[in-house]
Amino acid sequence: MPSSSRRCNWRVLDDGSVDRTWTGPPEALPLMERVPPYVVPRDGHTLHGLPGEPNLRLYLPEAKAEAGARLPVILHLHGGGFCITHPSCLMYHHFYARLACAVPTVVVAVELPLAPERRLPAHINTGITVLRRLRSIALSEDVSALYDPAATLLREAADVSRVFVIGDSSGGNLIHLVAVRVGQESDAGSWAPLRVAGGIPIHPGFVRAARSLSEPETKADSVFFTLDMLDKFLALALPEGATKDHPFTCPMGPLAPPLESVPLPRLLVSVAENDLIRDTNLEYCNALRAAGKEVEVLINHGMSHSYLNKYAVDMDPTTGERARELIDAIKSFISRH
């Protein structure tokens, strides 16, 4: 992201809603522009809108038609501190379009509720709702009865027995929280044929109430992520009266269920070396290992929190190489599970 000492100042209004008008550096504004769907292929894929509760976006690689086989599904839960951004933003679009073609996979991006209008656990509930919706589409025997052409395309392309949930920043928290809920509700085949085969948190927003060493020692180089924003967003998103030690933000802490007791799929956790919250990301990974969970850790050397924006990837060779490494790691992870 562009470096700047300026920051975005969202205003909480008297009715509890938020004015999310961008007041930060104007050069960052294009990253938040929304990319509309397109059915004519671009760079090897098409993009379809699938309205509903919630709204979805569907990336379909042309490779599916060539192979004639169903593809694994990546379900994207976006970041933004639970308070901002949208899955159609350019800052997400380029990466998930590229990922759809590289794996190849069907990418389903979710429009999440935003705090403080809707605090946690609303975002977790939405993730569960989307998985139920994917299962319902897969089970539909009458294609003609599906209410939207995009739903028909999804049913024909997706192998819902191989769903991988991916999310950046606060979306990374949701990967853990949604996966746990799915595991807890998986008795008596309640999810079949859908199966969450893995989770991929990218720079998850795991923190403690007490600052970790990396938080004050690491210089924030993103206009979208500062300690001030971290504190404010979580105060707006967590249940009222909760601190950052809440299980939603600290699943490895004493207020959360012991990690040994919670059901989790295999995980690939991406940690940025220069992330403000690098230490708590690594603490989470170490706690998973200690609990006997299957976890792979990818360190993004020299990178900061949620660095995957189009301009940095295209213009900076190091960032471009780290993006390629991440995509390769995700492709390998999915191919093995």
C-alpha positions as CSV (number, residue, x, y, z in Angstrom):
1,M,0.0,0.0,0.0
2,P,1.2,3.6,-0.5
3,S,3.1,4.9,2.5
4,S,1.8,8.0,4.2
5,S,1.4,9.5,7.7
6,R,-2.2,10.4,6.8
7,R,-4.9,8.0,7.7
8,C,-8.5,7.3,6.9
9,N,-10.9,8.8,9.4
10,W,-14.2,7.0,9.4
11,R,-16.8,8.7,11.5
12,V,-19.3,6.9,13.8
13,L,-22.6,8.7,13.5
14,D,-25.2,9.2,16.3
15,D,-27.3,6.2,15.0
16,G,-24.4,3.9,15.3
17,S,-23.7,3.7,11.6
18,V,-20.4,4.7,10.1
19,D,-19.5,7.3,7.4
20,R,-16.8,5.3,5.5
21,T,-15.9,8.1,3.1
22,W,-12.2,7.8,2.4
23,T,-10.2,10.8,3.7
24,G,-6.7,9.3,3.4
25,P,-4.2,9.6,0.6
26,P,-5.9,10.0,-2.8
27,E,-3.4,7.7,-4.5
28,A,-4.9,4.8,-2.4
29,L,-8.5,5.5,-3.6
30,P,-8.4,3.4,-6.8
31,L,-7.7,0.3,-4.7
32,M,-11.2,0.6,-3.2
33,E,-13.0,1.1,-6.6
34,R,-15.4,-1.7,-7.2
35,V,-15.0,-4.0,-10.2
36,P,-18.3,-5.0,-11.8
37,P,-19.0,-8.6,-13.0
38,Y,-18.2,-9.6,-16.6
39,V,-19.3,-12.7,-18.5
40,V,-16.9,-12.2,-21.4
41,P,-13.7,-13.9,-20.4
42,R,-10.8,-11.7,-19.2
43,D,-7.3,-13.1,-18.6
44,G,-8.7,-16.6,-18.5
45,H,-11.7,-16.2,-16.3
46,T,-15.2,-14.8,-16.0
47,L,-16.8,-13.0,-13.0
48,H,-20.4,-13.4,-12.0
49,G,-22.6,-11.7,-9.4
50,L,-24.8,-14.0,-7.4
51,P,-27.3,-11.9,-5.3
52,G,-28.8,-13.2,-2.1
53,E,-28.3,-13.1,1.6
54,P,-25.4,-12.4,1.4
55,N,-24.4,-11.3,-2.0
56,L,-21.6,-13.4,-3.6
57,R,-19.1,-13.0,-6.5
58,L,-18.1,-16.0,-8.5
59,Y,-14.8,-16.3,-10.3
60,L,-14.8,-19.1,-12.9
61,P,-11.6,-20.1,-14.7
62,E,-11.8,-21.1,-18.4
63,A,-9.7,-24.1,-17.5
64,K,-12.8,-25.7,-16.1
65,A,-14.4,-26.0,-19.5
66,E,-11.2,-27.4,-21.0
67,A,-10.7,-30.0,-18.3
68,G,-14.4,-30.9,-18.1
69,A,-14.1,-31.6,-14.4
70,R,-15.4,-30.0,-11.2
71,L,-13.0,-27.7,-9.4
72,P,-12.2,-27.1,-5.7
73,V,-13.8,-24.1,-4.2
74,I,-12.1,-21.2,-2.5
75,L,-14.5,-19.2,-0.2
76,H,-13.1,-15.7,0.4
77,L,-14.0,-13.8,3.5
78,H,-12.6,-10.4,3.2
79,G,-10.7,-8.3,5.7
80,G,-11.1,-4.7,6.8
81,G,-11.1,-4.9,10.6
82,F,-14.7,-6.2,10.4
83,C,-15.7,-2.6,9.6
84,I,-14.7,-1.7,6.1
85,T,-14.0,-2.9,2.5
86,H,-16.0,-4.9,0.1
87,P,-15.2,-8.1,-1.9
88,S,-15.5,-6.3,-5.2
89,C,-12.7,-3.8,-4.4
90,L,-9.8,-3.8,-6.8
91,M,-7.5,-4.5,-3.9
92,Y,-9.0,-8.0,-3.7
93,H,-10.1,-8.5,-7.3
94,H,-6.8,-8.9,-9.0
95,F,-5.5,-11.5,-6.5
96,Y,-8.5,-13.7,-6.4
97,A,-8.9,-13.6,-10.2
98,R,-5.3,-14.6,-10.6
99,L,-5.7,-17.4,-7.9
100,A,-8.8,-18.8,-9.7
101,C,-6.8,-19.4,-12.9
102,A,-3.5,-20.5,-11.2
103,V,-4.9,-23.3,-9.1
104,P,-7.4,-23.6,-10.9
105,T,-10.4,-23.2,-8.6
106,V,-13.8,-21.6,-8.3
107,V,-13.5,-18.6,-6.1
108,V,-16.6,-17.4,-4.2
109,A,-16.2,-14.0,-2.6
110,V,-18.6,-13.0,0.2
111,E,-20.1,-9.6,1.0
112,L,-19.8,-9.6,4.8
113,P,-21.8,-7.5,7.2
114,L,-19.9,-4.5,8.7
115,A,-19.5,-3.3,12.2
116,P,-20.6,-1.4,14.2
117,E,-24.0,-1.7,12.5
118,R,-23.5,-5.5,12.8
119,R,-21.0,-6.6,15.4
120,L,-19.5,-10.0,15.8
121,P,-20.6,-12.8,15.6
122,A,-22.6,-11.5,12.6
123,H,-19.6,-12.1,10.3
124,I,-19.2,-15.7,11.5
125,N,-22.9,-16.4,11.1
126,T,-22.7,-15.1,7.5
127,G,-19.8,-17.4,6.7
128,I,-21.9,-20.4,8.0
129,T,-24.9,-19.1,5.9
130,V,-22.8,-19.1,2.7
131,L,-21.5,-22.6,3.3
132,R,-25.1,-23.8,3.8
133,R,-26.0,-22.0,0.6
134,L,-23.2,-23.7,-1.3
135,R,-24.4,-27.0,0.0
136,S,-28.0,-26.3,-1.1
137,I,-26.9,-25.3,-4.6
138,A,-24.9,-28.5,-4.9
139,L,-27.8,-30.7,-3.7
140,S,-30.3,-29.1,-6.2
141,E,-31.4,-31.9,-8.5
142,D,-33.2,-29.6,-11.0
143,V,-30.8,-27.2,-12.5
144,S,-33.6,-25.3,-14.1
145,A,-35.0,-24.5,-10.7
146,L,-31.9,-22.6,-9.6
147,Y,-33.0,-19.0,-9.3
148,D,-29.9,-17.4,-11.0
149,P,-27.7,-18.4,-14.0
150,A,-24.6,-17.9,-11.8
151,A,-26.0,-20.5,-9.3
152,T,-26.3,-23.0,-12.2
153,L,-22.7,-22.2,-13.3
154,L,-21.5,-22.7,-9.7
155,R,-23.3,-26.0,-9.3
156,E,-21.8,-27.3,-12.6
157,A,-18.3,-26.2,-11.8
158,A,-17.8,-26.7,-8.1
159,D,-16.7,-29.7,-6.1
160,V,-18.1,-28.8,-2.7
161,S,-16.4,-31.7,-1.1
162,R,-13.2,-29.7,-1.4
163,V,-14.0,-26.2,0.0
164,F,-11.0,-24.1,1.2
165,V,-11.9,-21.0,3.3
166,I,-9.5,-18.1,2.8
167,G,-9.3,-14.7,4.4
168,D,-7.0,-11.8,4.9
169,S,-6.5,-9.8,8.2
170,S,-9.9,-9.9,10.1
171,G,-11.0,-12.4,7.4
172,G,-8.2,-14.6,8.7
173,N,-9.9,-14.6,12.1
174,L,-13.1,-15.7,10.4
175,I,-11.3,-18.7,8.9
176,H,-10.6,-20.1,12.3
177,L,-14.0,-19.1,13.8
178,V,-16.1,-20.4,10.8
179,A,-14.1,-23.6,10.6
180,V,-14.6,-24.3,14.3
181,R,-18.4,-23.8,13.9
182,V,-18.5,-26.2,10.9
183,G,-16.6,-28.8,12.9
184,Q,-18.9,-28.5,15.8
185,E,-21.9,-28.9,13.5
186,S,-20.6,-31.8,11.5
187,D,-22.4,-34.6,13.3
188,A,-24.7,-37.1,11.4
189,G,-23.6,-35.8,8.0
190,S,-25.3,-32.5,8.4
191,W,-22.8,-30.9,6.0
192,A,-22.5,-33.6,3.4
193,P,-21.7,-33.5,0.6
194,L,-19.9,-30.2,1.5
195,R,-16.6,-30.5,3.3
196,V,-14.2,-27.8,4.5
197,A,-11.0,-29.4,3.4
198,G,-8.7,-26.6,4.6
199,G,-8.3,-23.0,5.8
200,I,-5.9,-20.3,4.6
201,P,-5.6,-17.3,7.0
202,I,-3.5,-14.6,5.4
203,H,-2.0,-12.2,8.0
204,P,-4.9,-12.9,10.5
205,G,-5.9,-10.2,12.9
206,F,-5.1,-12.2,16.1
207,V,-4.1,-9.9,19.0
208,R,-4.1,-9.7,22.8
209,A,-5.2,-6.8,25.0
210,A,-1.6,-6.4,25.9
211,R,0.6,-5.2,23.1
212,S,3.0,-7.7,21.6
213,L,6.6,-6.7,21.0
214,S,6.1,-6.4,17.2
215,E,3.2,-3.9,17.6
216,P,5.2,-0.9,18.9
217,E,8.5,-1.9,17.4
218,T,7.3,-2.3,13.8
219,K,6.7,0.7,11.6
220,A,3.3,0.8,10.0
221,D,3.8,1.3,6.2
222,S,0.2,0.8,5.1
223,V,-2.5,3.5,5.1
224,F,-5.0,0.7,5.7
225,F,-3.4,-0.7,8.9
226,T,-2.1,1.2,11.9
227,L,-2.3,0.4,15.6
228,D,-4.8,3.3,16.0
229,M,-7.1,1.7,13.4
230,L,-6.6,-1.7,14.9
231,D,-7.8,-0.6,18.3
232,K,-10.7,1.5,16.9
233,F,-12.0,-1.2,14.6
234,L,-11.9,-3.9,17.2
235,A,-13.7,-1.7,19.7
236,L,-16.4,-1.3,17.1
237,A,-16.6,-4.9,16.0
238,L,-16.2,-7.0,19.2
239,P,-19.3,-7.6,21.4
240,E,-19.8,-4.6,23.6
241,G,-17.6,-4.6,26.7
242,A,-15.2,-7.2,25.3
243,T,-11.5,-6.6,25.1
244,K,-9.0,-7.9,22.5
245,D,-8.6,-11.0,24.7
246,H,-12.0,-12.2,23.4
247,P,-11.9,-15.6,21.6
248,F,-12.9,-13.8,18.4
249,T,-9.5,-12.0,18.3
250,C,-7.4,-14.2,20.6
251,P,-8.4,-17.9,20.0
252,M,-5.1,-19.0,21.6
253,G,-5.8,-17.1,24.9
254,P,-7.2,-18.2,28.2
255,L,-10.7,-16.9,27.4
256,A,-11.0,-19.2,24.4
257,P,-11.7,-22.9,24.4
258,P,-8.4,-25.0,24.5
259,L,-7.3,-25.4,21.0
260,E,-7.0,-29.2,21.6
261,S,-10.7,-29.3,22.1
262,V,-11.8,-27.4,18.9
263,P,-12.3,-29.1,15.5
264,L,-10.2,-27.5,12.8
265,P,-9.2,-28.6,9.3
266,R,-5.7,-28.4,8.0
267,L,-4.4,-24.8,7.9
268,L,-1.9,-22.8,5.8
269,V,-1.2,-19.6,7.7
270,S,0.6,-16.8,5.9
271,V,2.5,-14.4,8.2
272,A,4.1,-11.2,7.0
273,E,7.6,-10.6,8.4
274,N,7.0,-6.9,8.9
275,D,3.4,-7.1,10.1
276,L,2.6,-5.0,13.2
277,I,0.9,-8.1,14.7
278,R,3.5,-10.6,13.5
279,D,4.2,-11.9,17.0
280,T,0.6,-12.8,17.8
281,N,0.3,-14.4,14.4
282,L,3.2,-16.6,15.2
283,E,1.9,-17.2,18.7
284,Y,-1.3,-18.6,17.1
285,C,0.7,-20.9,14.8
286,N,2.8,-22.2,17.7
287,A,-0.3,-22.8,19.8
288,L,-1.9,-24.8,17.0
289,R,1.2,-27.0,16.8
290,A,1.3,-27.5,20.5
291,A,-2.4,-28.5,20.3
292,G,-1.6,-31.2,17.7
293,K,-3.3,-29.4,14.8
294,E,-2.1,-29.7,11.2
295,V,-0.7,-26.3,10.3
296,E,1.8,-25.1,7.7
297,V,3.3,-21.6,8.1
298,L,4.5,-19.4,5.2
299,I,6.6,-16.4,6.2
300,N,6.3,-13.5,3.7
301,H,9.8,-12.1,4.0
302,G,10.1,-8.3,3.9
303,M,6.4,-7.8,3.6
304,S,3.9,-5.9,5.7
305,H,0.2,-6.6,6.6
306,S,-2.0,-7.4,3.7
307,Y,0.5,-6.3,1.1
308,L,-1.3,-7.9,-1.9
309,N,-2.5,-4.8,-3.8
310,K,-2.3,-4.6,-7.5
311,Y,0.0,-1.6,-7.7
312,A,2.6,-3.0,-5.3
313,V,2.5,-6.4,-6.9
314,D,2.9,-5.0,-10.4
315,M,5.5,-2.3,-9.6
316,D,7.7,-3.8,-6.9
317,P,9.6,-6.9,-7.9
318,T,10.0,-8.2,-4.4
319,T,6.3,-7.8,-3.6
320,G,5.5,-9.5,-7.0
321,E,7.7,-12.4,-6.1
322,R,6.1,-12.8,-2.6
323,A,2.7,-12.8,-4.2
324,R,3.8,-15.5,-6.6
325,E,5.2,-17.5,-3.6
326,L,1.9,-17.2,-1.8
327,I,-0.1,-18.3,-4.8
328,D,2.3,-21.3,-5.4
329,A,1.9,-22.2,-1.7
330,I,-1.9,-22.1,-1.9
331,K,-1.9,-24.1,-5.1
332,S,0.3,-26.8,-3.5
333,F,-1.8,-26.8,-0.3
334,I,-5.0,-27.3,-2.3
335,S,-3.5,-30.0,-4.5
336,R,-2.5,-32.0,-1.5
337,H,-5.9,-31.8,0.3
